[in-house]
Amino acid sequence: MTAPNRVASGRDVCREDTIVVQGSVLDPDLGDHVCLPFEDERERMAATTAFTVNGLRRRTKVMIITHADSPERTRGWLAPLVPGFADAESAGQVEILACADTHFIDGRLDPDRVLRKLADAKDRARKHGQHGVYALVDASWGVCDAQGQAAFEAAANELFGDRWLAAVCQYDRNLFPREAIERAMSVHPIAPEQALLRFANEPGGLRVWGDVDLTNRQAFASLLGRLEKEPAEVVIDASDLAFIDAGSAQLLTVTAMARPRGSTVVVCGESMARVLRLIRADEFITVRRVGDA
């Protein structure tokens, strides 16, 4: 199998005098869940500007969820940098919200509230003929509980499988310790300098494409976790997965072992089928190679 493609570094995207759209970090597809660490305020502001411009270009609803900065201050510096910002905000295509109003109730994280806010944004986007929701989230809300935040981010991956939402979560390297940043990146399917994984919910299963390796293995695990609860046959369509390492392929075995024997099907190419045979996953998984009858 070929080595996985890596997502461009955030620094490759944010430059002093221009915005370069590169890879999927700041110009994500709907369905992408991105972790984007940053070094300083200039880098954060450049990323926010690029993300907003790209979201408007894609005709999505852009939600900017702030924490360290206030919505008012964010609007003050962002509006002059984004062409058509005032009109877009007046039309409801741009919303700037405080994290306290989207993530918390009485100072405690409320995952259900986050989901409700995003679902409401989805409904408003559809009402106004927008293609989906682009959400930029200041992740500093979780600095006091980085492990709990990583668990929340992993659980949130399921939300992206219907591919109406793209989110970029900004992590300040000056606030989070290195191990917390690495943990956050591992539970996101996409992050700078790691393998890029995309996925979509399918009736009775899951479709995945891109690459899976050690860098985003925990994100892959979060996608498989929900399949363990499915009572009927589950089909994982990995026919367009370009690369998977043995450790990540082992997660498929764990999923199959938690389900009725023979009820987990993986559709894949010859190279992935070979990996599954090598780790003896085919003792628990029904492997269907692309092109087989």
N, C-alpha and C positions, 0 to 999 in steps of 0.2 A: 504494500500500500504506500502511496505517496505521503510525504510528511505534510502535516497540516499547514494551511495558510494561516498567517497571523494577522490580527487586526492592527491597523496602523496606530502608532502611539498618539496620544492626545496632543503631544507637543508637535507632531508632524502636521496636525490639523490647525492649531492655533498659532498664528504668526503675527508679528507686531503690527504690520500695516495692511494686512489682507486676511481674508478668510478663505481657506482652501478646503473644499469639500473632498474628503478622502475616506474611503472605506465606509464603515457603518457606524463609526463612533458618534459623529454629530449629524449624520444624515441617515438615521436608521430607517429600515423598513418597518411598517406596521407589523407587530409581532416580536420585535426585538426588545430585549431587556439588557441594558448596557450599564456596566460599572465604569465610571470615568474618574480616576484620581486626578487631582490637580495640585500644583505646587504653590501658587500665589494668587492674589486677587486679579491680577491682569489676565492670567490664564483662565480663571473661572469666568470672568466677564466676557472674554473673547469666545469661550465655549458657549456661554448662554446666548450671545448674539448670533453665532453661527447656527445654533439649534433652532432659535426662533425664526431666523430667515428661512431655513430649510423647511420648517414646519408650515410656514405660510406658503412657500412655494409649492409644497405638496398638497395644499388646500386641506389641511387638518386643523382641528382645534388645538391650540397651543396652551398648555397649562404649565405655569411656572410656580412651583411650590417652594417657598422660601423658609429659612429658619434663622441663619446667622444674620441675614439682611432682612429688612422689612419690605413688604410689598411696595410701599410708597417710595422708598429709596431705590429699590430695584427698577421701578417704573421710571424714576427720574434719570438714571444713567442709561437705561436700555432704550427708551423711546427715541432719542436722537440718533441711535446707531442702526435702527431697523426701518428701512423705507416702508411707509404706509402703516406704521405702528398705530397711530392714533385712530385711523379709520378701522383697522382690524380690531382694536380693542372695543371701539364703539359698537361694532357689529357682532361682538361676542366671540370673535375668532381667537382672541388672546385673553387669558385670564391669569392674574397674578394673585396667589393666595398664600396666606401664612400657614405653615405646617401645623400650628395649633388648631387651625380650623379644618384640617383634613385628616390628621393622624391621631389626635389625642382627645380624650374626654377626661376632665378633671385631672389633667397632667399625666395620664396613663395612656400608653399606646392602645388604640382600639382598631385592630385589623379590619373589622367589619365596617367601621366608619370610612376607612380608606377605600374599600371596595365600593361602598355606596357612592362616595364622591366621584370615583372614576366612572361608575355606571351612569350616574347623572350626567357627567360630561359627555359620555357616549351618546346618550339620548339627545342632548342639546346639539351635538355635532350632526347627528342624523337629521334633526329638525331643520338645521340651517344648510343642509346639503354638503357638509364637510365629510371628508373621506375617513376620518377616524380621529384619534386623540394622540397628540404628541405631549408627553409629560416630562418635565425637567424637575428633578427633586434634589433639594439640598439635603444630603444624607447626614449632616451634622446633628440632626435630631436624635441620632442613636449613639452619640459618642459616649454616653454614660453606661450603655449596655450593648457593646459591640457584638457580643455573642447572640443576644436576643434579636438584634437587628439583622444579623446574618440569617438566623432562622426565619425571620419574617420575609426577607428577600427571597430565600429559597422557596418558601411556601407560595409566594406571589407569582412564581414562574408559571404556575398552572393558568393564571389569568391571561397570559399572552398567547396561549394556544389557539384562540379564536381570531387572532391577528387583526384586531381593530385598535390596538394600543401599542405605542412605542414609548419606552421610558429610558431616560438617561439619569442615573443616580450619581451625583457629584460628591466625591469623597476628598476632604481636605487632608493632605498628607501632614499638615502641621498640627492637626487635631487628633487624628487616629494614629496609634502605633502601627509599625510595619506589619505585625502579624494580623492586626484587624483589617488592614487594607487587603492583604493577601487572602484572608478568609472571605471578605466581601467579593473580591474578584472571582474566587473559585465557585461561588454560588450563582454568579451571573453567567448566562450563556455566552455573553460577549463582553470583552474588556480589552484594553490596549495590550498588545504583545502576547495575547493568548489565542488559542484556537477559537474559531467562530462557529457557533452552533445555532441553527434555526430549527423551528418545529411548528407543527400545526396539529390541533386536535382533529381526529377523524372519527366517523361513526365506528365504534367498536375498536378504537385503537389510537395510534399516534404515528405521524409522519415526521421524520427527522432528516436534515440535510446539513452539509458543512463538514465539520471535523469535531471529534471528541478525543481529548487526551487528559493528562493529569491536570492541566490548567483549568478546565471547566468540567471536570468529572463530577463534582458535587452538584452542579446544575443539572447534569444529565440524570443523576440519581434522583433528584427531586421530581423530574418528569416521569420517571418510571414508578415512583412510589405510589402514585394514584392508580396505576394500572393493576396493582396487586389486589385492589378492592373490587375489580370488575368481575362479575360472576360468570359471564359468558366468555367465548373465545376472544382473545385480544390479538390484533395484528399490528406489529410495529413495522412500518414501511421505512426501511433504511436503504432503499435502492439508490438514492442519491447521496448517501453519506460517503464522503470521499476518504475519510480516515477514521479509524477507531483503534485505540491501543488495547492491549490485552486486559489491563486493569479495568478499563471502562467497559469492555465486552463482558467481563465477569459480572458486572451489575445486571446484565440481561439474565444471566443464570440465576442470580439471587431473586430477581423478579419472578422468573418461571418457577422456581422452587417454592415460592410462596403461594402459587396458584395450582389449580388442578392439573395434574400431569397431562401434557400434550395440548393444553389450551392456550399456549403462548406461541405465536407464530412470528418469525422474523423474516421479512423479505429483503434480500440484500444481494450484492454482487459477489463474485467468486472470491475476491481478496478478503472480504469480511467473513464469508462462509468458512474460509480457511482458518481464520483466527478463532472462530467459534468451535471448529473441530479441534484445534490445538488445545484449547482449554476445556474440551469435552462438554461444552455447553449444549451440544446437539443431543446429549442424553436427556435433556429436560426441555429443549426448545425444538419446535418444528421449524427447520430452516428451509426456506424456499428461495432458491437462487433466481435472480432476474433472468427471464428467458425460458425457465423450466415450464413445462406444461402443467 
